[in-house]
Amino acid sequence: MADESTQSIIVEADPDTIMGVIADFAAYPEWTGAVKEVEVLAEDDDGQAKQVHFTVEAVMFKDSYTLEYEWATDGLSVSWHLVKGQMQKAQRGRYLLEPQGDATKVTYTLSVTLAVPMIGLFRRKAEKTIMDIALKDLKRRAEGL
């Protein structure tokens, strides 16, 4: 398995609000810079997205891929893995929410293996940048609700 990158941020919102933002895939193009299109392909028995197709465009990077999600019953984490992708061979990720009084610590873990070889240092830097932007966008969206 590829190395994982992990980052955390404190969000001034409760876990339910944050998980609501994470689970609202249709709204991603509104508040994320890179996600251009999202389609929920399948839902689980609770009506939560099980498989989601993304079209992403960022500087020097364009991809189309499908992720499969697993939602924790306690509402404090969600994990995913790549089902299929154009530029990626594998992706595993997770959001973990930890209540901190009136705020929540959000930890994002991500591991991506690209179809084209990339030097580990550059891959980790790209993961860090993706995670940093994702966490800041999530914080802005959740705190704005």
C-alpha angles and dihedrals in degrees: 000000000000122000117274127230120209133192134168136202135182113239121195093226137083122263093253092057092047094046088048089057092047092049095047095087094164089065096052094097088057097058109019120074099213105038108089102167135016130184125182104220099181139008131207125237090276093055094253119137111269100174124022129182118212134193110199130187121182134152106303092350133090124166143161118204146151124231129194117216134209116195120204114235091230091060092235102105144028127189132189144185135198117266095180138339144170101225098021131070093186141004130178124177145162141191114207118190121203118185112232106183107283091351136060131225108224116199118193120196120187137176121179130181113193125213088233117059115255129184109258093237092056092044092052091047090051091048090049092051093047091048094046092052093043093051094046091048091048091049092049092048096045094045090048094059 
